[in-house]
């Protein structure tokens, strides 16, 4: 009898040691998913059994599942205060104030403004009055350090208290002088596991009334107001979807990676390709809006932010333990679908096993 007890105890110890080793070597992969029906409406009240998760083509058991309705979020707002925002800044700040009042009361938010350089002007807080006061103090002028602002925001959001994290970029122009390159910004987004949402404010020709974009609930084509031909997201030249210079699944060893070919445009002209790219690779999205508003015209920025506030409360977090080590130094593709073929799922489609930055 004593021998049997000893065997059972040893087996238990061995199993415990094995599980401890697995816990060290394998990390939970959490993916935020947005589910839309055929009419572009958010789909609520699904369960874990409604989803199928595949990593590198292999189905994965779902180990963690939650809906985002009551989950707080750590959010960074990156607001363009360059000179070209002069006539739009009042409309933009008012819309952001409204957005902050609509999102979850426990959400914590920080504010970064950027012109020729990026600066943190309000740290994480859930005090909406402090954020509103910071928004009213902004001044415009200078260039557009968009990539530096994104790098700063993605780094700072890691300090957030909540597991779910998002960045909101509001800008009306192309980057004009960041120390961070486009390839670097793309890499930071891919590695951050943070949803990136962008509002691109369309340039306004004096005397011309812009055509208001449409705002369907959800994201049937990827960007409100800029449908992709045939409903297919844009592709960027190169050999795949991994960050520049870093190997990832689907690419041959030694094959070079080239940065996305994004046309050069004047400094005061919006480059939506960049904002679309950040949304696509993070599981977020981008909108094209008009920043011009008066008493007789709707505020399109506010309308887009209303949709974003709803989306943050209409998502699922799905987690699984992959079979490989957490720091294997490889890119892994992720595909999430539902058992209902009429539903579409938007999510981050890859992650890196370990840091890609030396």
DRENTIGU-716548 format. One record per residue (C-alpha): residue in three letters; chain; x, y, z. Coordinates in nm, 2 decimals. Layout:
! residues N
<atom type="ala" mol="A" x="X" y="Y" z="Z"/>
...
***
This chain:
! residues 358
<atom type="unk" mol="A" x="0.00" y="0.00" z="0.00"/>
<atom type="unk" mol="A" x="0.28" y="0.24" z="0.09"/>
<atom type="unk" mol="A" x="0.45" y="0.17" z="-0.24"/>
<atom type="unk" mol="A" x="0.13" y="0.25" z="-0.43"/>
<atom type="unk" mol="A" x="0.09" y="0.58" z="-0.24"/>
<atom type="unk" mol="A" x="0.45" y="0.66" z="-0.32"/>
<atom type="unk" mol="A" x="0.40" y="0.59" z="-0.69"/>
<atom type="unk" mol="A" x="0.09" y="0.81" z="-0.69"/>
<atom type="unk" mol="A" x="0.27" y="1.09" z="-0.51"/>
<atom type="unk" mol="A" x="0.56" y="1.07" z="-0.75"/>
<atom type="unk" mol="A" x="0.33" y="1.07" z="-1.05"/>
<atom type="unk" mol="A" x="0.16" y="1.38" z="-0.91"/>
<atom type="unk" mol="A" x="0.49" y="1.56" z="-0.85"/>
<atom type="unk" mol="A" x="0.61" y="1.46" z="-1.21"/>
<atom type="unk" mol="A" x="0.28" y="1.59" z="-1.36"/>
<atom type="unk" mol="A" x="0.32" y="1.92" z="-1.16"/>
<atom type="unk" mol="A" x="0.68" y="1.96" z="-1.28"/>
<atom type="unk" mol="A" x="0.57" y="1.90" z="-1.63"/>
<atom type="unk" mol="A" x="0.29" y="2.15" z="-1.61"/>
<atom type="unk" mol="A" x="0.53" y="2.41" z="-1.45"/>
<atom type="unk" mol="A" x="0.76" y="2.36" z="-1.74"/>
<atom type="unk" mol="A" x="0.48" y="2.40" z="-1.99"/>
<atom type="unk" mol="A" x="0.36" y="2.71" z="-1.81"/>
<atom type="unk" mol="A" x="0.71" y="2.86" z="-1.85"/>
<atom type="unk" mol="A" x="0.76" y="2.76" z="-2.21"/>
<atom type="unk" mol="A" x="0.41" y="2.82" z="-2.36"/>
<atom type="unk" mol="A" x="0.22" y="3.15" z="-2.32"/>
<atom type="unk" mol="A" x="-0.15" y="3.21" z="-2.37"/>
<atom type="unk" mol="A" x="-0.22" y="3.37" z="-2.71"/>
<atom type="unk" mol="A" x="-0.51" y="3.61" z="-2.68"/>
<atom type="unk" mol="A" x="-0.68" y="3.75" z="-2.99"/>
<atom type="unk" mol="A" x="-0.95" y="4.02" z="-3.00"/>
<atom type="unk" mol="A" x="-1.21" y="3.93" z="-3.26"/>
<atom type="unk" mol="A" x="-1.49" y="4.14" z="-3.41"/>
<atom type="unk" mol="A" x="-1.78" y="3.94" z="-3.57"/>
<atom type="unk" mol="A" x="-2.01" y="4.09" z="-3.83"/>
<atom type="unk" mol="A" x="-2.32" y="3.95" z="-4.00"/>
<atom type="unk" mol="A" x="-2.40" y="3.98" z="-4.37"/>
<atom type="unk" mol="A" x="-2.53" y="4.33" z="-4.32"/>
<atom type="unk" mol="A" x="-2.23" y="4.46" z="-4.14"/>
<atom type="unk" mol="A" x="-2.39" y="4.45" z="-3.79"/>
<atom type="unk" mol="A" x="-2.20" y="4.34" z="-3.48"/>
<atom type="unk" mol="A" x="-2.29" y="3.99" z="-3.37"/>
<atom type="unk" mol="A" x="-2.34" y="3.95" z="-2.99"/>
<atom type="unk" mol="A" x="-2.39" y="3.66" z="-2.75"/>
<atom type="unk" mol="A" x="-2.17" y="3.40" z="-2.93"/>
<atom type="unk" mol="A" x="-2.00" y="3.13" z="-2.72"/>
<atom type="unk" mol="A" x="-1.66" y="2.96" z="-2.75"/>
<atom type="unk" mol="A" x="-1.82" y="2.67" z="-2.93"/>
<atom type="unk" mol="A" x="-1.93" y="2.90" z="-3.21"/>
<atom type="unk" mol="A" x="-1.56" y="2.97" z="-3.30"/>
<atom type="unk" mol="A" x="-1.29" y="2.78" z="-3.47"/>
<atom type="unk" mol="A" x="-0.92" y="2.88" z="-3.42"/>
<atom type="unk" mol="A" x="-0.63" y="2.77" z="-3.64"/>
<atom type="unk" mol="A" x="-0.27" y="2.85" z="-3.59"/>
<atom type="unk" mol="A" x="-0.04" y="2.78" z="-3.89"/>
<atom type="unk" mol="A" x="-0.32" y="2.56" z="-4.03"/>
<atom type="unk" mol="A" x="-0.36" y="2.35" z="-3.71"/>
<atom type="unk" mol="A" x="-0.69" y="2.38" z="-3.51"/>
<atom type="unk" mol="A" x="-0.64" y="2.50" z="-3.15"/>
<atom type="unk" mol="A" x="-0.85" y="2.43" z="-2.84"/>
<atom type="unk" mol="A" x="-1.00" y="2.75" z="-2.70"/>
<atom type="unk" mol="A" x="-0.88" y="2.79" z="-2.34"/>
<atom type="unk" mol="A" x="-1.00" y="3.14" z="-2.27"/>
<atom type="unk" mol="A" x="-1.31" y="3.32" z="-2.39"/>
<atom type="unk" mol="A" x="-1.49" y="3.64" z="-2.30"/>
<atom type="unk" mol="A" x="-1.71" y="3.91" z="-2.45"/>
<atom type="unk" mol="A" x="-1.59" y="4.27" z="-2.43"/>
<atom type="unk" mol="A" x="-1.92" y="4.43" z="-2.32"/>
<atom type="unk" mol="A" x="-1.81" y="4.49" z="-1.96"/>
<atom type="unk" mol="A" x="-1.43" y="4.46" z="-2.01"/>
<atom type="unk" mol="A" x="-1.24" y="4.79" z="-1.96"/>
<atom type="unk" mol="A" x="-0.98" y="4.90" z="-2.21"/>
<atom type="unk" mol="A" x="-0.65" y="5.09" z="-2.19"/>
<atom type="unk" mol="A" x="-0.68" y="5.35" z="-2.48"/>
<atom type="unk" mol="A" x="-0.42" y="5.59" z="-2.62"/>
<atom type="unk" mol="A" x="-0.55" y="5.89" z="-2.82"/>
<atom type="unk" mol="A" x="-0.30" y="6.03" z="-3.07"/>
<atom type="unk" mol="A" x="-0.42" y="6.37" z="-3.19"/>
<atom type="unk" mol="A" x="-0.26" y="6.55" z="-3.49"/>
<atom type="unk" mol="A" x="-0.20" y="6.91" z="-3.39"/>
<atom type="unk" mol="A" x="0.01" y="7.01" z="-3.70"/>
<atom type="unk" mol="A" x="-0.06" y="7.34" z="-3.88"/>
<atom type="unk" mol="A" x="-0.29" y="7.18" z="-4.14"/>
<atom type="unk" mol="A" x="-0.53" y="7.10" z="-3.85"/>
<atom type="unk" mol="A" x="-0.60" y="7.46" z="-3.78"/>
<atom type="unk" mol="A" x="-0.96" y="7.48" z="-3.91"/>
<atom type="unk" mol="A" x="-1.04" y="7.12" z="-3.79"/>
<atom type="unk" mol="A" x="-0.90" y="7.10" z="-3.44"/>
<atom type="unk" mol="A" x="-1.21" y="7.24" z="-3.27"/>
<atom type="unk" mol="A" x="-1.43" y="6.98" z="-3.44"/>
<atom type="unk" mol="A" x="-1.18" y="6.70" z="-3.37"/>
<atom type="unk" mol="A" x="-1.14" y="6.78" z="-3.00"/>
<atom type="unk" mol="A" x="-1.51" y="6.81" z="-2.94"/>
<atom type="unk" mol="A" x="-1.57" y="6.47" z="-3.11"/>
<atom type="unk" mol="A" x="-1.30" y="6.31" z="-2.89"/>
<atom type="unk" mol="A" x="-1.45" y="6.46" z="-2.58"/>
<atom type="unk" mol="A" x="-1.78" y="6.30" z="-2.68"/>
<atom type="unk" mol="A" x="-1.61" y="5.97" z="-2.75"/>
<atom type="unk" mol="A" x="-1.45" y="5.97" z="-2.40"/>
<atom type="unk" mol="A" x="-1.79" y="6.02" z="-2.24"/>
<atom type="unk" mol="A" x="-1.94" y="5.73" z="-2.43"/>
<atom type="unk" mol="A" x="-1.68" y="5.45" z="-2.36"/>
<atom type="unk" mol="A" x="-1.67" y="5.24" z="-2.05"/>
<atom type="unk" mol="A" x="-1.64" y="5.44" z="-1.73"/>
<atom type="unk" mol="A" x="-1.35" y="5.22" z="-1.62"/>
<atom type="unk" mol="A" x="-1.15" y="5.26" z="-1.94"/>
<atom type="unk" mol="A" x="-0.83" y="5.44" z="-1.88"/>
<atom type="unk" mol="A" x="-0.70" y="5.69" z="-2.15"/>
<atom type="unk" mol="A" x="-0.39" y="5.88" z="-2.22"/>
<atom type="unk" mol="A" x="-0.35" y="6.16" z="-2.47"/>
<atom type="unk" mol="A" x="-0.05" y="6.22" z="-2.71"/>
<atom type="unk" mol="A" x="-0.04" y="6.52" z="-2.94"/>
<atom type="unk" mol="A" x="0.19" y="6.54" z="-3.23"/>
<atom type="unk" mol="A" x="0.31" y="6.81" z="-3.47"/>
<atom type="unk" mol="A" x="0.68" y="6.82" z="-3.56"/>
<atom type="unk" mol="A" x="0.73" y="6.60" z="-3.25"/>
<atom type="unk" mol="A" x="0.52" y="6.37" z="-3.04"/>
<atom type="unk" mol="A" x="0.45" y="6.44" z="-2.67"/>
<atom type="unk" mol="A" x="0.25" y="6.28" z="-2.39"/>
<atom type="unk" mol="A" x="0.02" y="6.56" z="-2.26"/>
<atom type="unk" mol="A" x="-0.20" y="6.35" z="-2.03"/>
<atom type="unk" mol="A" x="-0.11" y="6.02" z="-1.87"/>
<atom type="unk" mol="A" x="-0.34" y="5.73" z="-1.81"/>
<atom type="unk" mol="A" x="-0.66" y="5.84" z="-1.63"/>
<atom type="unk" mol="A" x="-1.03" y="5.76" z="-1.62"/>
<atom type="unk" mol="A" x="-1.10" y="6.12" z="-1.51"/>
<atom type="unk" mol="A" x="-1.28" y="6.26" z="-1.82"/>
<atom type="unk" mol="A" x="-1.26" y="6.62" z="-1.69"/>
<atom type="unk" mol="A" x="-0.88" y="6.60" z="-1.69"/>
<atom type="unk" mol="A" x="-0.88" y="6.47" z="-2.05"/>
<atom type="unk" mol="A" x="-1.13" y="6.73" z="-2.16"/>
<atom type="unk" mol="A" x="-0.91" y="7.01" z="-2.01"/>
<atom type="unk" mol="A" x="-0.61" y="6.87" z="-2.18"/>
<atom type="unk" mol="A" x="-0.79" y="6.87" z="-2.52"/>
<atom type="unk" mol="A" x="-0.89" y="7.23" z="-2.48"/>
<atom type="unk" mol="A" x="-0.53" y="7.33" z="-2.42"/>
<atom type="unk" mol="A" x="-0.40" y="7.20" z="-2.75"/>
<atom type="unk" mol="A" x="-0.24" y="7.44" z="-3.00"/>
<atom type="unk" mol="A" x="-0.17" y="7.37" z="-3.36"/>
<atom type="unk" mol="A" x="0.14" y="7.43" z="-3.57"/>
<atom type="unk" mol="A" x="0.44" y="7.26" z="-3.73"/>
<atom type="unk" mol="A" x="0.47" y="6.93" z="-3.92"/>
<atom type="unk" mol="A" x="0.33" y="6.58" z="-3.88"/>
<atom type="unk" mol="A" x="0.54" y="6.33" z="-3.68"/>
<atom type="unk" mol="A" x="0.28" y="6.05" z="-3.72"/>
<atom type="unk" mol="A" x="0.51" y="5.75" z="-3.70"/>
<atom type="unk" mol="A" x="0.69" y="5.89" z="-3.39"/>
<atom type="unk" mol="A" x="0.35" y="5.94" z="-3.22"/>
<atom type="unk" mol="A" x="0.25" y="5.59" z="-3.30"/>
<atom type="unk" mol="A" x="0.57" y="5.45" z="-3.16"/>
<atom type="unk" mol="A" x="0.53" y="5.65" z="-2.85"/>
<atom type="unk" mol="A" x="0.16" y="5.55" z="-2.81"/>
<atom type="unk" mol="A" x="0.23" y="5.18" z="-2.86"/>
<atom type="unk" mol="A" x="0.51" y="5.19" z="-2.61"/>
<atom type="unk" mol="A" x="0.31" y="5.37" z="-2.35"/>
<atom type="unk" mol="A" x="0.00" y="5.16" z="-2.38"/>
<atom type="unk" mol="A" x="0.20" y="4.87" z="-2.25"/>
<atom type="unk" mol="A" x="0.18" y="5.04" z="-1.91"/>
<atom type="unk" mol="A" x="-0.20" y="5.02" z="-1.91"/>
<atom type="unk" mol="A" x="-0.37" y="4.82" z="-1.63"/>
<atom type="unk" mol="A" x="-0.61" y="4.64" z="-1.87"/>
<atom type="unk" mol="A" x="-0.54" y="4.34" z="-2.09"/>
<atom type="unk" mol="A" x="-0.73" y="4.48" z="-2.38"/>
<atom type="unk" mol="A" x="-0.55" y="4.78" z="-2.54"/>
<atom type="unk" mol="A" x="-0.63" y="5.01" z="-2.83"/>
<atom type="unk" mol="A" x="-0.48" y="5.32" z="-3.00"/>
<atom type="unk" mol="A" x="-0.68" y="5.58" z="-3.18"/>
<atom type="unk" mol="A" x="-0.50" y="5.80" z="-3.43"/>
<atom type="unk" mol="A" x="-0.66" y="6.12" z="-3.56"/>
<atom type="unk" mol="A" x="-0.47" y="6.29" z="-3.84"/>
<atom type="unk" mol="A" x="-0.52" y="6.49" z="-4.16"/>
<atom type="unk" mol="A" x="-0.18" y="6.44" z="-4.32"/>
<atom type="unk" mol="A" x="0.12" y="6.22" z="-4.41"/>
<atom type="unk" mol="A" x="0.42" y="6.19" z="-4.19"/>
<atom type="unk" mol="A" x="0.67" y="6.47" z="-4.27"/>
<atom type="unk" mol="A" x="0.97" y="6.41" z="-4.05"/>
<atom type="unk" mol="A" x="0.95" y="6.13" z="-3.79"/>
<atom type="unk" mol="A" x="1.27" y="5.96" z="-3.67"/>
<atom type="unk" mol="A" x="1.07" y="5.64" z="-3.69"/>
<atom type="unk" mol="A" x="1.04" y="5.50" z="-4.05"/>
<atom type="unk" mol="A" x="0.72" y="5.35" z="-4.20"/>
<atom type="unk" mol="A" x="0.89" y="5.01" z="-4.18"/>
<atom type="unk" mol="A" x="0.96" y="5.07" z="-3.81"/>
<atom type="unk" mol="A" x="0.61" y="5.19" z="-3.74"/>
<atom type="unk" mol="A" x="0.47" y="4.88" z="-3.92"/>
<atom type="unk" mol="A" x="0.69" y="4.65" z="-3.71"/>
<atom type="unk" mol="A" x="0.58" y="4.82" z="-3.39"/>
<atom type="unk" mol="A" x="0.22" y="4.77" z="-3.48"/>
<atom type="unk" mol="A" x="0.27" y="4.40" z="-3.57"/>
<atom type="unk" mol="A" x="0.45" y="4.33" z="-3.24"/>
<atom type="unk" mol="A" x="0.23" y="4.53" z="-3.01"/>
<atom type="unk" mol="A" x="-0.08" y="4.31" z="-2.99"/>
<atom type="unk" mol="A" x="-0.27" y="4.64" z="-2.97"/>
<atom type="unk" mol="A" x="-0.58" y="4.73" z="-3.19"/>
<atom type="unk" mol="A" x="-0.50" y="5.04" z="-3.40"/>
<atom type="unk" mol="A" x="-0.79" y="5.26" z="-3.51"/>
<atom type="unk" mol="A" x="-0.74" y="5.56" z="-3.73"/>
<atom type="unk" mol="A" x="-0.95" y="5.86" z="-3.84"/>
<atom type="unk" mol="A" x="-0.81" y="6.01" z="-4.16"/>
<atom type="unk" mol="A" x="-0.95" y="6.37" z="-4.19"/>
<atom type="unk" mol="A" x="-0.99" y="6.44" z="-4.56"/>
<atom type="unk" mol="A" x="-0.84" y="6.76" z="-4.70"/>
<atom type="unk" mol="A" x="-1.10" y="7.03" z="-4.79"/>
<atom type="unk" mol="A" x="-1.09" y="7.23" z="-5.10"/>
<atom type="unk" mol="A" x="-1.20" y="7.59" z="-5.02"/>
<atom type="unk" mol="A" x="-1.56" y="7.65" z="-5.15"/>
<atom type="unk" mol="A" x="-1.62" y="7.28" z="-5.21"/>
<atom type="unk" mol="A" x="-1.86" y="7.09" z="-4.99"/>
<atom type="unk" mol="A" x="-1.72" y="6.74" z="-4.93"/>
<atom type="unk" mol="A" x="-1.94" y="6.44" z="-5.00"/>
<atom type="unk" mol="A" x="-2.03" y="6.28" z="-4.67"/>
<atom type="unk" mol="A" x="-1.90" y="5.92" z="-4.64"/>
<atom type="unk" mol="A" x="-2.13" y="5.64" z="-4.53"/>
<atom type="unk" mol="A" x="-2.10" y="5.47" z="-4.19"/>
<atom type="unk" mol="A" x="-2.23" y="5.12" z="-4.20"/>
<atom type="unk" mol="A" x="-2.22" y="4.94" z="-3.86"/>
<atom type="unk" mol="A" x="-1.92" y="4.71" z="-3.87"/>
<atom type="unk" mol="A" x="-1.66" y="4.69" z="-4.14"/>
<atom type="unk" mol="A" x="-1.78" y="4.51" z="-4.46"/>
<atom type="unk" mol="A" x="-1.49" y="4.64" z="-4.67"/>
<atom type="unk" mol="A" x="-1.23" y="4.75" z="-4.43"/>
<atom type="unk" mol="A" x="-1.25" y="5.13" z="-4.43"/>
<atom type="unk" mol="A" x="-1.57" y="5.34" z="-4.42"/>
<atom type="unk" mol="A" x="-1.59" y="5.57" z="-4.72"/>
<atom type="unk" mol="A" x="-1.31" y="5.39" z="-4.91"/>
<atom type="unk" mol="A" x="-1.44" y="5.05" z="-5.03"/>
<atom type="unk" mol="A" x="-1.18" y="4.81" z="-5.15"/>
<atom type="unk" mol="A" x="-1.24" y="4.69" z="-5.51"/>
<atom type="unk" mol="A" x="-1.44" y="4.38" z="-5.49"/>
<atom type="unk" mol="A" x="-1.44" y="4.40" z="-5.11"/>
<atom type="unk" mol="A" x="-1.08" y="4.28" z="-5.10"/>
<atom type="unk" mol="A" x="-0.84" y="4.45" z="-4.86"/>
<atom type="unk" mol="A" x="-0.54" y="4.63" z="-5.02"/>
<atom type="unk" mol="A" x="-0.22" y="4.43" z="-5.08"/>
<atom type="unk" mol="A" x="0.12" y="4.58" z="-5.04"/>
<atom type="unk" mol="A" x="0.42" y="4.48" z="-5.26"/>
<atom type="unk" mol="A" x="0.66" y="4.24" z="-5.10"/>
<atom type="unk" mol="A" x="0.67" y="3.87" z="-5.02"/>
<atom type="unk" mol="A" x="0.41" y="3.85" z="-4.75"/>
<atom type="unk" mol="A" x="0.25" y="4.01" z="-4.45"/>
<atom type="unk" mol="A" x="0.53" y="4.00" z="-4.20"/>
<atom type="unk" mol="A" x="0.72" y="4.31" z="-4.09"/>
<atom type="unk" mol="A" x="1.01" y="4.43" z="-4.30"/>
<atom type="unk" mol="A" x="1.32" y="4.23" z="-4.27"/>
<atom type="unk" mol="A" x="1.17" y="3.96" z="-4.03"/>
<atom type="unk" mol="A" x="1.09" y="3.61" z="-4.15"/>
<atom type="unk" mol="A" x="0.74" y="3.49" z="-4.11"/>
<atom type="unk" mol="A" x="0.53" y="3.19" z="-4.22"/>
<atom type="unk" mol="A" x="0.47" y="3.15" z="-4.59"/>
<atom type="unk" mol="A" x="0.80" y="3.30" z="-4.70"/>
<atom type="unk" mol="A" x="1.11" y="3.12" z="-4.81"/>
<atom type="unk" mol="A" x="1.43" y="3.15" z="-4.61"/>
<atom type="unk" mol="A" x="1.66" y="3.43" z="-4.73"/>
<atom type="unk" mol="A" x="1.39" y="3.60" z="-4.93"/>
<atom type="unk" mol="A" x="1.42" y="3.98" z="-4.90"/>
<atom type="unk" mol="A" x="1.13" y="4.18" z="-4.76"/>
<atom type="unk" mol="A" x="1.06" y="4.52" z="-4.91"/>
<atom type="unk" mol="A" x="0.87" y="4.80" z="-4.73"/>
<atom type="unk" mol="A" x="0.51" y="4.87" z="-4.85"/>
<atom type="unk" mol="A" x="0.51" y="5.09" z="-5.16"/>
<atom type="unk" mol="A" x="0.31" y="5.38" z="-5.06"/>
<atom type="unk" mol="A" x="0.30" y="5.68" z="-5.29"/>
<atom type="unk" mol="A" x="0.46" y="6.00" z="-5.18"/>
<atom type="unk" mol="A" x="0.20" y="6.28" z="-5.14"/>
<atom type="unk" mol="A" x="0.22" y="6.65" z="-5.04"/>
<atom type="unk" mol="A" x="0.25" y="6.71" z="-4.67"/>
<atom type="unk" mol="A" x="-0.10" y="6.84" z="-4.64"/>
<atom type="unk" mol="A" x="-0.26" y="6.55" z="-4.83"/>
<atom type="unk" mol="A" x="-0.39" y="6.26" z="-4.63"/>
<atom type="unk" mol="A" x="-0.23" y="5.92" z="-4.71"/>
<atom type="unk" mol="A" x="-0.51" y="5.67" z="-4.62"/>
<atom type="unk" mol="A" x="-0.30" y="5.37" z="-4.74"/>
<atom type="unk" mol="A" x="-0.08" y="5.41" z="-4.43"/>
<atom type="unk" mol="A" x="-0.38" y="5.43" z="-4.19"/>
<atom type="unk" mol="A" x="-0.54" y="5.13" z="-4.36"/>
<atom type="unk" mol="A" x="-0.22" y="4.93" z="-4.33"/>
<atom type="unk" mol="A" x="-0.21" y="4.99" z="-3.95"/>
<atom type="unk" mol="A" x="-0.57" y="4.88" z="-3.91"/>
<atom type="unk" mol="A" x="-0.53" y="4.57" z="-4.12"/>
<atom type="unk" mol="A" x="-0.23" y="4.43" z="-3.94"/>
<atom type="unk" mol="A" x="-0.36" y="4.50" z="-3.59"/>
<atom type="unk" mol="A" x="-0.72" y="4.39" z="-3.63"/>
<atom type="unk" mol="A" x="-0.84" y="4.75" z="-3.60"/>
<atom type="unk" mol="A" x="-0.98" y="4.97" z="-3.88"/>
<atom type="unk" mol="A" x="-0.96" y="5.31" z="-4.05"/>
<atom type="unk" mol="A" x="-1.21" y="5.57" z="-4.15"/>
<atom type="unk" mol="A" x="-1.20" y="5.85" z="-4.40"/>
<atom type="unk" mol="A" x="-1.40" y="6.15" z="-4.26"/>
<atom type="unk" mol="A" x="-1.46" y="6.52" z="-4.32"/>
<atom type="unk" mol="A" x="-1.33" y="6.74" z="-4.05"/>
<atom type="unk" mol="A" x="-1.54" y="7.04" z="-4.16"/>
<atom type="unk" mol="A" x="-1.85" y="7.10" z="-3.96"/>
<atom type="unk" mol="A" x="-2.10" y="7.38" z="-3.90"/>
<atom type="unk" mol="A" x="-2.44" y="7.41" z="-3.74"/>
<atom type="unk" mol="A" x="-2.61" y="7.28" z="-4.05"/>
<atom type="unk" mol="A" x="-2.39" y="6.97" z="-4.11"/>
<atom type="unk" mol="A" x="-2.32" y="6.66" z="-3.91"/>
<atom type="unk" mol="A" x="-1.98" y="6.61" z="-3.74"/>
<atom type="unk" mol="A" x="-1.85" y="6.31" z="-3.93"/>
<atom type="unk" mol="A" x="-1.56" y="6.26" z="-3.69"/>
<atom type="unk" mol="A" x="-1.81" y="6.22" z="-3.40"/>
<atom type="unk" mol="A" x="-2.02" y="5.98" z="-3.61"/>
<atom type="unk" mol="A" x="-1.71" y="5.76" z="-3.67"/>
<atom type="unk" mol="A" x="-1.61" y="5.77" z="-3.31"/>
<atom type="unk" mol="A" x="-1.96" y="5.66" z="-3.21"/>
<atom type="unk" mol="A" x="-1.91" y="5.35" z="-3.42"/>
<atom type="unk" mol="A" x="-1.57" y="5.29" z="-3.26"/>
<atom type="unk" mol="A" x="-1.72" y="5.32" z="-2.91"/>
<atom type="unk" mol="A" x="-1.98" y="5.06" z="-3.00"/>
<atom type="unk" mol="A" x="-1.71" y="4.83" z="-3.16"/>
<atom type="unk" mol="A" x="-1.50" y="4.83" z="-2.84"/>
<atom type="unk" mol="A" x="-1.79" y="4.69" z="-2.65"/>
<atom type="unk" mol="A" x="-1.89" y="4.44" z="-2.92"/>
<atom type="unk" mol="A" x="-1.58" y="4.22" z="-2.94"/>
<atom type="unk" mol="A" x="-1.47" y="3.88" z="-2.82"/>
<atom type="unk" mol="A" x="-1.13" y="3.78" z="-2.66"/>
<atom type="unk" mol="A" x="-1.03" y="3.43" z="-2.76"/>
<atom type="unk" mol="A" x="-0.72" y="3.26" z="-2.61"/>
<atom type="unk" mol="A" x="-0.54" y="2.94" z="-2.67"/>
<atom type="unk" mol="A" x="-0.20" y="2.77" z="-2.58"/>
<atom type="unk" mol="A" x="0.01" y="2.70" z="-2.89"/>
<atom type="unk" mol="A" x="0.21" y="2.38" z="-2.91"/>
<atom type="unk" mol="A" x="0.54" y="2.56" z="-2.96"/>
<atom type="unk" mol="A" x="0.75" y="2.76" z="-2.72"/>
<atom type="unk" mol="A" x="0.65" y="3.12" z="-2.66"/>
<atom type="unk" mol="A" x="0.99" y="3.26" z="-2.77"/>
<atom type="unk" mol="A" x="1.05" y="3.04" z="-3.07"/>
<atom type="unk" mol="A" x="1.15" y="3.35" z="-3.28"/>
<atom type="unk" mol="A" x="0.90" y="3.28" z="-3.56"/>
<atom type="unk" mol="A" x="0.59" y="3.44" z="-3.70"/>
<atom type="unk" mol="A" x="0.27" y="3.25" z="-3.67"/>
<atom type="unk" mol="A" x="-0.05" y="3.29" z="-3.87"/>
<atom type="unk" mol="A" x="-0.39" y="3.29" z="-3.70"/>
<atom type="unk" mol="A" x="-0.73" y="3.23" z="-3.85"/>
<atom type="unk" mol="A" x="-1.05" y="3.26" z="-3.66"/>
<atom type="unk" mol="A" x="-1.38" y="3.17" z="-3.81"/>
<atom type="unk" mol="A" x="-1.73" y="3.09" z="-3.69"/>
<atom type="unk" mol="A" x="-1.94" y="2.79" z="-3.76"/>
<atom type="unk" mol="A" x="-2.20" y="3.02" z="-3.92"/>
<atom type="unk" mol="A" x="-2.06" y="3.09" z="-4.27"/>
<atom type="unk" mol="A" x="-2.27" y="3.41" z="-4.29"/>
<atom type="unk" mol="A" x="-2.05" y="3.57" z="-4.03"/>
<atom type="unk" mol="A" x="-1.72" y="3.74" z="-4.09"/>
<atom type="unk" mol="A" x="-1.45" y="3.78" z="-3.83"/>
<atom type="unk" mol="A" x="-1.19" y="4.06" z="-3.82"/>
<atom type="unk" mol="A" x="-0.88" y="4.00" z="-3.60"/>
<atom type="unk" mol="A" x="-0.50" y="4.02" z="-3.59"/>
<atom type="unk" mol="A" x="-0.38" y="3.75" z="-3.83"/>
<atom type="unk" mol="A" x="-0.03" y="3.69" z="-3.71"/>
<atom type="unk" mol="A" x="0.20" y="3.73" z="-3.41"/>
<atom type="unk" mol="A" x="0.57" y="3.69" z="-3.34"/>
<atom type="unk" mol="A" x="0.70" y="3.42" z="-3.10"/>
<atom type="unk" mol="A" x="0.94" y="3.64" z="-2.90"/>
<atom type="unk" mol="A" x="1.08" y="3.99" z="-2.96"/>
<atom type="unk" mol="A" x="1.18" y="4.07" z="-3.31"/>
<atom type="unk" mol="A" x="1.39" y="4.36" z="-3.20"/>
<atom type="unk" mol="A" x="1.75" y="4.29" z="-3.10"/>
***
